[in-house]
């Protein structure tokens, strides 16, 4: 059974993404946040409608909101959506 996207689940997802998938977060900021100059980025939170990122651009930290293409049902939906988004971002760069 998958967990609803509570603040606790958001924290768990963000911790995992920031520790293990920092390159993916930079891609989210560049491609879906339309901030192509992103140098580094962290995922601050995730909710059913989108994710909040903090990106470093030219030495300054800026907030970026990335909306999903659908409302997420649960943490499993979030997992699959984040994977699909990084695949889409990678293919758009090649």
N, C-alpha and C positions, 0 to 999 in steps of 0.2 A: 504494500500500500504506500502511496506517495503522500508526502506531507503538504498541507496548504502553505502558501507563501506568507508565513508569519515573519515578524521582525527577527526571530531567532533563526529561522530557516534562511532568511536573507543574509544574516551575519555569517552563517555556515557556508553558504554559496560564495559570498564575497571573499571570505578567508581562503577558501580553496582556489578560487580564480586568481587572487592576488599572489598566492604563494606558488602556484603551479602553472598558471597560464597567463602570465603578464603580457606576452606577445599578442595573445588573442585580444586582450583588453585594449591594447594600442590600436589594433585593427578595428575594433568596434568604434573607437573614437575617431579614427581617420575616415573610415568608410561610412558608417551609419550616423556618426556625429558631425560629419562634414568638416572635420578639423584636420586637414591633411598634414599640417605641420606638427602634429603631436609627436613628442619625443618619448615620453613615458606616460603611463596612465594607471590609475587604480579604480577598482569598482567599489563605490561607497555603499550602494544599496541596490536591491532589486525588488520590484513589486510586480503584480500581475500585468501592468501596462507598460513597464519599461525599466531601464536601469539608469542609475546616476553614477557618473564617472567624474574623477578629477584628473585632468590632463595637464602635463607640463608642456608649454609652448613658448619657445624663446625665453626660457628661464622663469616664466610666470605660470602659476597654477590657475586653471580656469575650470568651472563646472561645465559638464556636458550631460544633457539628458538625451538618451536614446530610447525611442518608443518602439515597442514590438509591433509586428504586423497583425497580431491577434492578442486577445487577453489570455494570459497564462492560467491554466487550470490548477496547477500544483507544481511541486518541485521537479517531478519527472518531466513535465512539459517544459519547464525552464531549462532543464538539462539538454533536452533534444533541441530546443530553440537556440540555445547558445552555441551548440555544435553546428547546427545548420547555418547560423549567422557567420561563424568563423570560416566555414567552407565557402560560403558565398563571398565573403570579403577577400579571401585568398584568391578565388577565381577571378574576381574583378581586377586584381592587381597584375594578373599575368597576361 
